[in-house]
């Protein structure tokens, strides 16, 4: 069973005002591909819960 998908297909259910839980640790866990896919989708007013404080810059 193949459970892989593209970032774009992973965020298709995300709409304006969606709540997202994002894991990660420092630079190793930043979901950059998914963030880019969300930006392309145009989702706005997202509520994000994360255990990652981000990176410099």
C-alpha positions in Angstrom: 0.0 0.0 0.0 1.5 3.3 -1.1 0.5 6.1 1.3 2.7 8.9 -0.2 1.2 12.1 -1.5 2.3 15.5 -2.7 2.3 18.5 -0.4 -0.4 20.1 -2.5 -2.7 17.1 -2.0 -2.0 17.0 1.7 -3.3 20.6 2.2 -6.4 20.4 0.0 -8.7 20.2 3.0 -7.1 23.3 4.6 -9.2 26.3 4.2 -9.4 29.8 5.7 -9.5 29.7 9.4 -8.2 26.1 9.6 -6.3 24.9 12.7 -3.0 23.1 12.2 -0.7 21.2 14.6 2.9 21.3 13.4 5.7 19.3 14.9 9.4 19.6 14.5 12.6 20.6 16.2 14.7 23.5 15.0 15.8 23.4 11.4 15.3 19.6 11.2 11.5 19.7 11.6 10.4 22.9 9.8 7.7 21.7 7.3 8.9 24.1 4.6 7.3 22.2 1.8 3.9 22.1 3.4 4.1 25.8 4.4 4.9 26.6 0.7 1.9 24.5 -0.4 -0.4 26.4 2.0 0.9 29.7 0.7 0.2 28.6 -2.9 -3.3 27.5 -1.9 -4.0 31.0 -0.4 -5.3 29.8 2.9 -5.6 32.7 5.4 -6.3 33.3 9.1 -4.7 29.9 10.0 -4.4 28.9 13.7 -1.1 27.1 14.1 0.1 25.2 17.2 3.8 24.4 17.0 6.6 23.2 19.4 9.2 25.0 17.2 10.1 28.6 17.9 11.3 29.1 14.4 14.7 30.1 13.0 16.8 33.2 12.7 15.8 35.6 9.9 
